[in-house]
Amino acid sequence: MGFTKTVEPFVCGGTAASFASCVIHPIDLAKVRMQLYGQMNPGKAIPSFPTLLKNMIAKDGVMSIYMGVDAAVTRQLSYGTARLGLHRTFSDMLQKANGGEPISFAQKTLSGMASGAIAVCIGTPVDVALVRLQADSMAEVADRKNYKNVVNTFVRVTTEEGVGALYKGMIPNILRGMAMNVGMLACYDQAKEVSGNLLGDPFEDGQPRLTTKLASSAIAGFTAALFSIPFDLMKSRLMNMRKDPITGKMPYTGIVDCASQILKKEGPKGFFNGFSAYYGRCAPHAMIILLSTEYITAAYQKMMYE
Protein backbone atom coordinates (compact mmCIF):
# COMPACT_ATOMS: atom_id res chain seq x y z
CA MET A 1 0.00 0.00 0.00
CA GLY A 2 2.95 2.34 0.60
CA PHE A 3 3.90 2.67 -3.07
CA THR A 4 0.32 2.91 -4.37
CA LYS A 5 -0.43 5.62 -1.79
CA THR A 6 2.71 7.58 -2.72
CA VAL A 7 1.96 7.60 -6.45
CA GLU A 8 -1.78 8.22 -5.96
CA PRO A 9 -1.72 12.03 -6.40
CA PHE A 10 0.56 11.71 -9.44
CA VAL A 11 -1.50 9.03 -11.21
CA CYS A 12 -4.83 10.71 -10.49
CA GLY A 13 -3.58 14.23 -11.19
CA GLY A 14 -1.87 13.26 -14.45
CA THR A 15 -4.96 11.40 -15.68
CA ALA A 16 -7.22 14.37 -14.93
CA ALA A 17 -4.79 16.85 -16.53
CA SER A 18 -4.47 14.78 -19.73
CA PHE A 19 -8.25 14.45 -20.04
CA ALA A 20 -8.73 18.20 -19.51
CA SER A 21 -6.08 19.02 -22.11
CA CYS A 22 -7.84 16.98 -24.78
CA VAL A 23 -11.12 18.77 -24.08
CA ILE A 24 -9.80 22.34 -24.21
CA HIS A 25 -7.03 21.93 -26.83
CA PRO A 26 -8.72 24.04 -29.57
CA ILE A 27 -9.06 26.95 -27.10
CA ASP A 28 -5.43 26.54 -26.04
CA LEU A 29 -4.36 26.60 -29.69
CA ALA A 30 -6.30 29.83 -30.28
CA LYS A 31 -4.76 31.33 -27.13
CA VAL A 32 -1.20 30.71 -28.33
CA ARG A 33 -2.00 32.20 -31.75
CA MET A 34 -3.52 35.31 -30.20
CA GLN A 35 -0.42 35.76 -28.05
CA LEU A 36 1.91 35.43 -31.04
CA TYR A 37 -0.22 37.53 -33.40
CA GLY A 38 1.08 40.85 -32.07
CA GLN A 39 4.66 39.67 -32.55
CA MET A 40 4.12 38.33 -36.08
CA ASN A 41 1.70 41.05 -37.25
CA PRO A 42 2.73 44.30 -35.53
CA GLY A 43 0.15 47.06 -35.70
CA LYS A 44 -2.71 44.79 -36.74
CA ALA A 45 -5.79 44.21 -34.58
CA ILE A 46 -5.77 40.81 -32.86
CA PRO A 47 -8.75 38.69 -33.97
CA SER A 48 -10.97 37.02 -31.40
CA PHE A 49 -10.41 33.35 -30.66
CA PRO A 50 -13.72 32.25 -32.31
CA THR A 51 -12.58 34.07 -35.47
CA LEU A 52 -9.18 32.39 -35.35
CA LEU A 53 -10.71 28.94 -34.99
CA LYS A 54 -13.23 29.64 -37.75
CA ASN A 55 -10.48 30.77 -40.14
CA MET A 56 -8.35 27.72 -39.30
CA ILE A 57 -11.20 25.31 -40.03
CA ALA A 58 -12.03 27.11 -43.29
CA LYS A 59 -8.39 27.09 -44.39
CA ASP A 60 -7.01 23.77 -43.14
CA GLY A 61 -9.99 21.67 -42.05
CA VAL A 62 -11.47 20.63 -38.70
CA MET A 63 -8.45 18.59 -37.62
CA SER A 64 -6.25 21.72 -37.76
CA ILE A 65 -7.69 22.87 -34.42
CA TYR A 66 -6.16 19.75 -32.85
CA MET A 67 -2.68 20.46 -34.18
CA GLY A 68 -0.21 19.55 -31.42
CA VAL A 69 -2.67 17.61 -29.24
CA ASP A 70 -0.09 14.80 -28.91
CA ALA A 71 2.38 17.31 -27.47
CA ALA A 72 -0.33 18.70 -25.18
CA VAL A 73 -1.04 15.25 -23.71
CA THR A 74 2.69 14.49 -23.43
CA ARG A 75 3.11 17.81 -21.62
CA GLN A 76 0.40 16.94 -19.12
CA LEU A 77 1.90 13.48 -18.53
CA SER A 78 5.13 15.22 -17.47
CA TYR A 79 4.41 18.77 -16.28
CA GLY A 80 0.77 18.25 -15.27
CA THR A 81 1.47 15.02 -13.39
CA ALA A 82 4.38 16.62 -11.53
CA ARG A 83 2.69 19.89 -10.54
CA LEU A 84 -0.53 18.28 -9.31
CA GLY A 85 1.15 15.33 -7.62
CA LEU A 86 3.86 17.41 -5.94
CA HIS A 87 1.41 20.04 -4.69
CA ARG A 88 -0.77 17.42 -3.03
CA THR A 89 2.31 15.63 -1.63
CA PHE A 90 3.80 18.87 -0.24
CA SER A 91 0.42 19.97 1.17
CA ASP A 92 -0.05 16.63 2.93
CA MET A 93 3.47 16.89 4.38
CA LEU A 94 2.77 20.42 5.65
CA GLN A 95 -0.56 19.33 7.14
CA LYS A 96 1.13 16.41 8.89
CA ALA A 97 3.77 18.78 10.29
CA ASN A 98 0.88 21.02 11.41
CA GLY A 99 -0.54 18.24 13.58
CA GLY A 100 -3.24 17.32 11.08
CA GLU A 101 -4.79 20.79 11.17
CA PRO A 102 -5.61 22.64 7.90
CA ILE A 103 -2.61 24.56 6.61
CA SER A 104 -2.60 28.33 6.13
CA PHE A 105 -2.95 30.08 2.78
CA ALA A 106 0.73 31.08 3.02
CA GLN A 107 1.68 27.40 3.31
CA LYS A 108 -0.62 26.52 0.39
CA THR A 109 1.07 29.26 -1.63
CA LEU A 110 4.52 27.92 -0.74
CA SER A 111 3.48 24.42 -1.80
CA GLY A 112 2.02 25.73 -5.06
CA MET A 113 5.11 27.77 -5.95
CA ALA A 114 7.56 24.95 -5.16
CA SER A 115 5.62 22.27 -7.03
CA GLY A 116 5.01 24.58 -10.00
CA ALA A 117 8.71 25.49 -10.33
CA ILE A 118 9.88 21.85 -10.13
CA ALA A 119 7.25 20.68 -12.62
CA VAL A 120 8.26 23.33 -15.16
CA CYS A 121 11.89 22.19 -15.04
CA ILE A 122 10.63 18.72 -15.98
CA GLY A 123 8.13 19.78 -18.65
CA THR A 124 9.70 22.75 -20.49
CA PRO A 125 11.04 20.72 -23.50
CA VAL A 126 7.53 19.39 -24.17
CA ASP A 127 6.15 22.92 -23.79
CA VAL A 128 8.57 24.17 -26.46
CA ALA A 129 7.43 21.39 -28.81
CA LEU A 130 3.78 22.26 -28.16
CA VAL A 131 4.26 25.98 -28.89
CA ARG A 132 6.23 25.19 -32.07
CA LEU A 133 3.53 22.81 -33.34
CA GLN A 134 0.75 25.29 -32.59
CA ALA A 135 2.53 28.29 -34.13
CA ASP A 136 4.05 26.70 -37.24
CA SER A 137 1.02 27.08 -39.50
CA MET A 138 0.88 30.81 -38.67
CA ALA A 139 4.16 31.39 -40.53
CA GLU A 140 4.39 32.07 -44.26
CA VAL A 141 4.34 28.85 -46.28
CA ALA A 142 8.00 29.27 -47.24
CA ASP A 143 9.01 29.76 -43.59
CA ARG A 144 7.10 26.81 -42.11
CA LYS A 145 9.00 23.97 -40.48
CA ASN A 146 6.15 21.51 -41.15
CA TYR A 147 6.62 19.60 -37.91
CA LYS A 148 4.76 16.28 -38.04
CA ASN A 149 4.28 15.41 -34.36
CA VAL A 150 5.84 15.87 -30.93
CA VAL A 151 8.66 13.36 -31.53
CA ASN A 152 9.52 14.88 -34.89
CA THR A 153 9.55 18.34 -33.29
CA PHE A 154 11.92 17.19 -30.52
CA VAL A 155 14.33 15.65 -33.01
CA ARG A 156 14.33 18.58 -35.44
CA VAL A 157 14.61 21.32 -32.81
CA THR A 158 17.52 19.47 -31.20
CA THR A 159 19.38 18.77 -34.45
CA GLU A 160 18.68 22.12 -36.12
CA GLU A 161 19.00 24.46 -33.11
CA GLY A 162 20.73 22.46 -30.38
CA VAL A 163 19.52 20.95 -27.11
CA GLY A 164 19.43 24.39 -25.49
CA ALA A 165 16.54 25.38 -27.77
CA LEU A 166 14.31 22.96 -25.84
CA TYR A 167 14.73 25.19 -22.79
CA LYS A 168 13.95 28.54 -24.41
CA GLY A 169 11.62 30.59 -22.26
CA MET A 170 12.34 28.52 -19.16
CA ILE A 171 12.51 31.49 -16.75
CA PRO A 172 9.08 32.94 -17.65
CA ASN A 173 7.79 29.38 -17.77
CA ILE A 174 8.94 28.79 -14.19
CA LEU A 175 7.29 32.07 -13.13
CA ARG A 176 4.16 31.03 -15.02
CA GLY A 177 4.16 27.62 -13.35
CA MET A 178 4.49 29.16 -9.91
CA ALA A 179 1.74 31.73 -10.63
CA MET A 180 -0.52 29.08 -12.18
CA ASN A 181 -0.18 26.70 -9.23
CA VAL A 182 -0.83 29.45 -6.68
CA GLY A 183 -3.82 30.74 -8.65
CA MET A 184 -5.26 27.31 -9.39
CA LEU A 185 -4.31 24.89 -6.61
CA ALA A 186 -3.61 27.09 -3.57
CA CYS A 187 -6.62 29.32 -4.33
CA TYR A 188 -8.81 26.27 -4.94
CA ASP A 189 -7.91 24.78 -1.56
CA GLN A 190 -8.57 28.13 0.12
CA ALA A 191 -11.78 28.81 -1.83
CA LYS A 192 -13.06 25.35 -0.94
CA GLU A 193 -12.77 26.16 2.76
CA VAL A 194 -14.34 29.61 2.41
CA SER A 195 -17.10 28.50 -0.01
CA GLY A 196 -17.89 25.50 2.17
CA ASN A 197 -18.41 27.72 5.20
CA LEU A 198 -20.56 30.21 3.26
CA LEU A 199 -22.67 27.43 1.73
CA GLY A 200 -22.99 25.51 4.99
CA ASP A 201 -21.23 22.47 3.56
CA PRO A 202 -20.75 19.79 6.29
CA PHE A 203 -17.87 18.15 4.32
CA GLU A 204 -19.19 14.64 4.94
CA ASP A 205 -16.33 12.13 5.04
CA GLY A 206 -14.01 15.06 4.40
CA GLN A 207 -15.48 15.63 0.92
CA PRO A 208 -17.16 18.89 -0.19
CA ARG A 209 -20.52 18.97 -1.95
CA LEU A 210 -20.69 19.47 -5.72
CA THR A 211 -21.85 23.10 -5.28
CA THR A 212 -18.76 23.84 -3.19
CA LYS A 213 -16.51 22.19 -5.77
CA LEU A 214 -18.09 24.15 -8.64
CA ALA A 215 -17.82 27.50 -6.86
CA SER A 216 -14.23 26.84 -5.78
CA SER A 217 -13.06 25.61 -9.18
CA ALA A 218 -14.65 28.62 -10.92
CA ILE A 219 -12.76 30.98 -8.60
CA ALA A 220 -9.54 29.01 -9.11
CA GLY A 221 -9.92 29.17 -12.91
CA PHE A 222 -10.12 32.98 -12.81
CA THR A 223 -7.23 33.49 -10.40
CA ALA A 224 -5.05 31.04 -12.32
CA ALA A 225 -5.62 32.99 -15.56
CA LEU A 226 -5.17 36.40 -13.95
CA PHE A 227 -1.95 35.54 -12.14
CA SER A 228 -0.20 33.69 -14.95
CA ILE A 229 -1.10 35.24 -18.32
CA PRO A 230 1.77 37.81 -18.49
CA PHE A 231 4.32 35.03 -17.94
CA ASP A 232 2.48 32.68 -20.31
CA LEU A 233 2.57 35.28 -23.08
CA MET A 234 6.32 35.92 -22.67
CA LYS A 235 6.95 32.17 -22.49
CA SER A 236 5.12 31.61 -25.79
CA ARG A 237 7.07 34.36 -27.56
CA LEU A 238 10.46 33.27 -26.25
CA MET A 239 9.81 29.63 -27.11
CA ASN A 240 8.69 30.48 -30.64
CA MET A 241 11.43 33.01 -31.51
CA ARG A 242 13.70 32.33 -34.46
CA LYS A 243 16.67 34.20 -35.90
CA ASP A 244 15.93 37.05 -38.31
CA PRO A 245 16.99 35.76 -41.77
CA ILE A 246 18.56 39.15 -42.60
CA THR A 247 20.26 40.22 -39.34
CA GLY A 248 20.77 36.76 -37.87
CA LYS A 249 19.58 38.06 -34.49
CA MET A 250 16.89 36.73 -32.19
CA PRO A 251 13.90 39.06 -31.59
CA TYR A 252 14.51 38.99 -27.81
CA THR A 253 17.68 38.62 -25.76
CA GLY A 254 15.79 37.32 -22.71
CA ILE A 255 12.79 37.79 -20.46
CA VAL A 256 13.61 41.40 -19.50
CA ASP A 257 14.07 42.44 -23.13
CA CYS A 258 10.87 40.60 -24.07
CA ALA A 259 8.90 42.38 -21.35
CA SER A 260 10.34 45.81 -22.26
CA GLN A 261 9.58 45.35 -25.98
CA ILE A 262 6.01 44.27 -25.28
CA LEU A 263 5.53 47.27 -22.99
CA LYS A 264 7.05 49.66 -25.54
CA LYS A 265 5.33 48.36 -28.67
CA GLU A 266 2.00 47.11 -27.31
CA GLY A 267 1.58 48.89 -23.97
CA PRO A 268 0.61 47.35 -20.60
CA LYS A 269 -2.43 45.73 -22.21
CA GLY A 270 -0.05 43.79 -24.43
CA PHE A 271 0.75 41.49 -21.50
CA PHE A 272 -2.89 40.43 -21.50
CA ASN A 273 -3.25 39.74 -25.24
CA GLY A 274 -5.43 36.69 -25.66
CA PHE A 275 -6.91 36.93 -22.16
CA SER A 276 -10.36 35.95 -23.43
CA ALA A 277 -8.99 32.75 -24.94
CA TYR A 278 -6.64 32.25 -22.00
CA TYR A 279 -9.46 32.55 -19.47
CA GLY A 280 -11.64 30.42 -21.73
CA ARG A 281 -8.85 27.86 -21.54
CA CYS A 282 -7.91 28.19 -17.86
CA ALA A 283 -11.41 28.20 -16.38
CA PRO A 284 -12.71 24.96 -17.95
CA HIS A 285 -9.26 23.37 -17.75
CA ALA A 286 -9.02 24.11 -14.03
CA MET A 287 -12.61 23.05 -13.38
CA ILE A 288 -12.23 19.78 -15.30
CA ILE A 289 -8.97 18.95 -13.51
CA LEU A 290 -10.12 19.92 -10.03
CA LEU A 291 -13.51 18.21 -10.32
CA SER A 292 -12.34 15.07 -12.11
CA THR A 293 -9.28 14.60 -9.86
CA GLU A 294 -11.47 13.98 -6.83
CA TYR A 295 -13.64 11.42 -8.68
CA ILE A 296 -10.60 9.74 -10.23
CA THR A 297 -8.95 9.61 -6.80
CA ALA A 298 -12.06 8.00 -5.30
CA ALA A 299 -12.08 5.38 -8.08
CA TYR A 300 -8.34 4.78 -7.64
CA GLN A 301 -8.73 4.27 -3.89
CA LYS A 302 -11.65 1.90 -4.38
CA MET A 303 -9.69 -0.15 -6.92
CA MET A 304 -6.44 -0.24 -4.95
CA TYR A 305 -7.50 -0.44 -1.31
CA GLU A 306 -10.86 -2.22 -1.20
C-alpha positions, 0 to 999 in steps of 0.5 A: 500500500505504501507505493500505491499511496505515494503515487496516488496524487501523481497518477490521479492528477496526471490522468485528470490533466491529460483528459482536460487538455484533450477537451480544451485543446482548440481553445489553447491553440487559439490562445497561443495564436492570439499571443503570437499575433502581435509579434508576427503582425505588428500594428494589426488588430488581434482577432478574437479566438472564435474568429481564429478557430473559424479561419483555421477550419475554413483554411485547413480543415477541422483537424487543424484545431487539434494540431499539437494535441499529442504534445499537449497530452505528453506535456500533461503526462510530465508537467501536469502530473508533476505539478498536481502530484507534488502540490498534493504531496507537499500539502499533505506533508505540511498538514502532517507537520501542522498536527493534522490541522488545515494549513494556512494560505501562506503554506498553500502558496509555498506548496504551489510555488515549489511544485510549480517550479519543479514541474516546469523544469521537468516539462519545459522541453515538451512545452517548447514542442507544443508551442512550435507545433501550434505556431508553425502554421501561422508562418508564411508557407516558405518559412514553415518547419512543417513539424509532423508530431511531438517526436519529430519536433523534438528531433528537429529542434535538437538537431537544427537548433541544439539541445538548449533550444528545448529550454527557451523561455524557461525562466518565464515558464517557471514564473508562469508555473508558480503563478498558475499553481498558486492561482489554481491549486492554492486558491482552490484549496482556500476557496473550498474552505471559504465556499464550504463555510458560506454554503454551509457544507458539512464536508461529509467524510471530508469531501465537499458537496458538488456546489462547493466544488463548482464555486471553488473551481470557478474561482480558481480558474479565474485566479489562475488565468489572472496571475499567470497570463503575463508570464504565459505570453512571454513564455510563448514568444520566447519559445517560438522566436527564431533568428531574423533571416537578414540580421541573424539576431533573435527578436529577444535577448531574454525575459527582461528584453521581451517584457520591455519590448512588449511594454514599448510596442503594445503597452501594458495591455499587451501582457494580456493579449489573448486573455479571453482565450486564455481565461476560456482555456484556464477556467474549464481546464481548471474546473475539469482537472479539479472536479475530475481529480477527486472522482478519479482519486475516489475510483483509484482508492476503491480499486487499490484499497478495497 
